[in-house]
Amino acid sequence: MLDSVKEDNLIQNTFQICLKKEGANNTKFHLESYENELKENNDELYFKVDNLYFILIHKIASLHKQKKNCLSYLCSCSVRLQDKNFFKSLNIDCKFIENITNEILDQIINSTIIYLENLDVYPNVKISYKERINVFYEFLKGSCTSRFLKKLLSVIEENDKTENENNKQLNKFFNPIIDIILENLNSRNLIYPKNDVAVLLKFISSFKQLADLVVNNKSIFLYLNLKDRVKDTLLSQPHFKIEDSQKDGKQKLDNDKVDANDNVDANDKVDANDKVDANDKVDANDKVDANESSKIYGFDKNGKNSNDKEIGGCGYNLQLNSLLGRLISPTIITMPNIKNKEEIAMYKYFYNNTTNSLNKMTLASLKNIYTVLRGDTNWILENCVEIIKNLLKGSNESKKRVLLWLNCILISNEKKTKIMYHYSTYPQSLDNSYGLFLKLLGENSYGFCLNILWVLLCLCEPITINKINDLDLYFFLRDDPFSGFILKNITNQSSFEEISNVEKIKNKVKNFESFKKEPKFITCIFWMTYKALSVFLKPSIDEFIRIVHGVSNAKDKNIYYMNIHTWKIFLYNSRFAQLLFKFLNLCMSYILNVVYLYDRDGNLDASMKSYLDEHKGNYSQLVLKVCPPPNESNNEKTKSANHRNTGTNIESNTTEEDTSNNDRSGNTRNDNELERENGDTNSENNLCASPQFSIIPTFFLSDIFEIIFLLYELDTFKTQNHETFMSYINLDLFLALTIFTMLSEKHIKSIHLRCESAPKTFTYLYKSDNLKSIIEESDLTKKYIIKSLTNVFISSQKGEYTERMQTRLRIVENLNSFFFNKIYVNQFTQLIINNNNLFVHLIHLLLNDVNFLVEEVVSYLSEIKRRENKKKAKETSRMGSSTIRGERNGNSQNEEGNSNQNNNIDRRNRNRRDVEDVDEDDVLNEFDGERDRYENSFNINYENEEYNEEREDNGSGGGSDISNESMSNLAARTKMIITYCYESCVFLNLLCKNYPINIVTSNTILTQIVTCLNCYFDYLVGHKSLNIKVKNMEQYNFRPQLWLTSIVESYLYLLNLEKDYQDLLIREIANEGRYYKQEIFNKAYYICKRESLLNKEDLNKFKLFCQNIIDMKDEVELFDDTSDIPEKFLDPILQDIMFDPVLLPTSGIVIDRKNIERHLMSEPNDPFNRAPLSKEQLVPMPELKEEIQNYVNKLKEEKMKKKKKKNVDLDADMDPNEGVVKIDEKKEETDSNINKNEFD
């Protein structure tokens, strides 16, 4: 025990009070009221610890009179008391210090509780409940320490153990504080970003008890009641383990038994309007304590469940009125609910209200504003993240409620992913009715959505690549209502495997241990964040691009410019980019993880896991090691073994349809039909992929590529010499995912995903100046890209027509670029050596496209020229009419007539310029700012489906339908087709240069490539050339001279072979009867000579080539008349003479090898009975071949004898001088005709 003097001294110094007036000073307050009380009771004038309750009552009363915060005073006293140096001057024995300190602290806490209990115990003062709450609020906001609040909460928790929910001190003291916080958050904005209310919320939420209280406050979900969604395996299955996390007033369940009325169906499918009986009955063993409230997990147990419609429209209300909504709302991007310009940061920093114009500022000041606003944005959002993390550290049910709230926001904005938003041309956020629009639909503003995305990305930040396997890889198969709500509208999407196989997987894994536990938080937040990329990020980027494009046509450009600044401040925030790409890299790793690390039975592949560990978790090394993945190759081995065992003939499912059998509109058989035709059964134990991969929705992979592409688009709007989004991407990981997608046709069965999404994104990144060299130097690219692009080119045959053309254009452009690097030429060479059929198939499909599209080019350019001529004729006619009217008016009206005529001409000229400007804008400015970025890109949105129908009906795409096309569509399509044709021509040129022997020795390729090149000649220098000579040819990428040069060079490359191979080429050209004409080749020669398109050596070589074709034509004409040729020497289909006859074993028909091989490239069957047939099954006919060759030689000898005899007879009758003159005259006449018809 302390003596009275020391005890009095301790209290005086701790509470800075004294009982004698003369002892008062700046640090000590004379507690006069307590002194008087002691004197009245004749007590000693000493402060005693036992009387501390009364001492503090008097002190608090005096503080209230002085309008000072008594709780801050008590907290400062506790801090002073806990200072180790405090007792040094008091001369108190150490053994007494701890006990007396604890006793005083307890009294301080009790005084705090008495004050908050609203008890009227203070002498001579009346303190209202509202005043006490305000004091408590200011205390928590300003001077409360963590240690003091922790001590206070521990005492409150002990006091509440025996109290019912309504009488608990925790609720009485802190619920009013939460209400005040909610009210004060309503005015929060970026004008004054560092709001102390948010700091207070962060502080109190750091305590678990208060975090639970905040989450369960009615201000979180407002009117929503999601008690049915929060039920999970914890409630629905009695054999699951339950953890008691229902402290602080949550309903406790005994023995995990629930009445039958509360059981959840195994399939866990809840109708949108399902209602739970208000009188839900609980089993006797589950009766709730009499003191417990009728709430479950903070929701009203007896209330009506919110249906899907209410949840789908709750976003706007939650944003404006809920605690978390107001917390996360502040954004630099305009908020529709704030109308006062003084509260909008955009106007504060960028707008001058005096001049009603943008502030004029230097580049340095603009950068400073960007820095300030980004700093404020970061502070606000990082504070929000810390608060939500605190809330998530509460009980398990609090964690669920936070996830439910975030998911409600996600569900409310899913309408943003609809196509009506994607193709909107006007920025919605700048519409005056935008706020009303959001209110009616229940959506959230773009700024709020981006803030939520930021928060979700931060919550996913701790999930590293090493923790991927900690995620629940079978999460999509869970049945409990909570998981079902998190996955709402995700599981409705198609997965990588058929539904029937997914159900088999589900039945196999439903008894796994993970399904007997509650879903992992990291799994839930991972998939919610990924869903947010689709729901929040993609629509937001589209909106920003619409704002950028809308500037040129905007009435008030200032609004647009200010919004562009605010959007750029957020989107180009380096912290946001880091978070975003960290998550995207995680997603790409997740895909490769479930593909490579698990076998087809779902078991971990130890060898692949070991290999991954050796390379320190670098998933791109797995792809570099083997692609397609092992599961795919193992599946092929299994099929091969089955084939050997059963003797069944299984055709390769890589066979593609020919253009002639695939309608022009792209109508193809669906994947299921193709799989049935190819014998793909994919039973439970015969999956091509791991079950962990098979159950993933396909949108997961497609969105990765789409989002990366959108971020690439954003880079084009960024100021040069600044850090780009693409600088954050893990390029090797992206290349690994892209190559896996393009090569793994058993895993990725979606033609759109494999042949459009992946190649498109790769193409644009490869075009980037910053990434091109890096991509080319990557080991992944060197090993796989040529094979990937080739396979995709072939596989795209199954796709829709327009998508197929765009894909192949990109692939051909990529191949053209890669072929400048010898490494990739060697890769292509190796590909040909290993699989020549792949090479043949590639060129076959390419030439099919080109042969069709060249006619399209002529049709489109002819239509454009027709419109140009029509416009010109109309203008000439109008001018002529005006002139005639002027002449008829006579001398008296001559002046007036001339004036009117001039006015009409001016008006017409203006109109003509306007029309021309509109046309040019439609063509070149359809995506305004994008034209500089995508010089050779053609993302065309077609207005209707007539174009595809036209292709199907008319073949060429020409005819009357083209005349109904708008000029913008016509020009854009023309440009795309011409570009594809030209790039294909360049690609053929490279193939002819590098692989002439492969082309000339292939009957299928040689025939097609000759037809294709001759077709180019015909349209470029033939009689139709004048019909396609339009104005401003560069606008359509039409460069005829370059085109012609490439064609001639292709022929010259093919001549760099031995004489026998040259003869094969020349014979094929002479045989080609549709496009080959001697005068066309001659004209091509003269144009090359006149325009110096070739050097002298190549020009002479081409001239000799033309002459050799003429000579070969004479030999070919031997077989023009087939009436005298024996029937057995003729091809049964084309009725021309066979040079390499083969027998079809399935029908017994003899046919020319080149014709049947070309057919088999499109369809692997016998054309006479449709029986399966492959190239290897063809039976050579050497005896018949020799017989035909002898017959041909005999015809040649007869032809030569006749020609020789004819020449001798002519020489005997002709005067030598006369012959020279006539030959010269004939030559001059020919030259004259050529010059007259040359293509300029």
Secondary structure, 3 states (H helix, E strand, C coil): CCCHHHHHHHHHHHHCEECCHHHCCCCCEECHHHHHHHHHCCCCCCCCHHHHHHHHHHHHHHHHHCCCCHHHHHHHHHHHHCCHHHHHHCCCCHHHHHHHHHHHHHHHHHHHHHHHCCCCCCCCCCCCHHHHHHHHHHHHHHCCCHHHHHHHHHHHHHHHHHCCHHHCHHHHHHHHHHHHHHHHHCCCCCCCCCCHHHHHHHHHHCCHHHHHHHHCCHHHHCCCCCHHHHCCHHHHCCCCCCCCCCCCCCCCCCCCCCCHHHCCCCCCCCCCCCCCCCCCCCCHHHCCCCCCCCEECCEECCCCCCCHHHHHCCHHHHHHHCHHHHHHCCCCCCCCCCCCHHHCHHHHHHEECCCCEECCCCHHHHHHHHHHHHHHHHHHHHHHHHHHHHHHCCCHHHHHHHHHHHHHHHHHCHHHHCHHHHCCCCCHHHCCCHHHHHHHHCCCCHHHHHHHHHHHHHHHCCCCHHHHHHCCCCHHHCCCHHHHHHCCCCCCCCECCCHHHHHHHHHHHCCCHHHHCCCCHHHHHHHHHHHHHHHHHHHHHHHHHHHHHHCCCCCCHHHHHHHHHHHHHHHCCHHHHHHHHHHHHHHHHHHHHHHHCECCCCCECHHHHHHHHHCCCCCHHHHHHCCCCHHHHHHHHHHHHHHHHHCCCCCCCCCCCCHHHCCCCCCCCCHHHHHHHCCCCCCHHHCCCCHHHHCCECHHHHHHHHHHHHHHHHHCCCCCCCCCHHHHCCHHHHHHHHHHHHHCCCCCCCHHHHHHHHHHHHHHHHHCHHHHHHHHHCHHHHHHHHHHHHHHHHHHHHCCHHHHHHHHHHHHHHHHHHCCCHHHHHHHHHHHHHCHHHHHHHHHHHHHHHHHHHHHHHHHHHHHHHHHHHHHHHHHHHHHHHHHHHHHCCCCCHHHHHHHHHHHHHHHHHHHHHHHHHHHHHHHCCCHHHHCCCCCCCCCCCCCCHHHHHHHHHCCCCCCCHHHCCHHHHHHHHHHHHHHHHHHHHHHHHHHHHCHHHHHCCHHHHHHHHHHHHHHHHHHHCHHHHHHCCCCHHHHCCCHHHHHHHHHHHHHHHCCCCHHHHHHHHHHHHHCCCCCCHHHHHHHHHHHHHCCCCCHHHHHHHHHHHHHHHHHHHHHHHHCCCCCCCHHHECCCCCCECCCEEECCCCCCEEEHHHHHHHHHHCCECCCCCCECCHHHCEECHHHHHHHHHHHHHHHHHHHHHHHHHHHHHHHHCCHHHHHHHHHHHHHHHHHHHHHHCCC
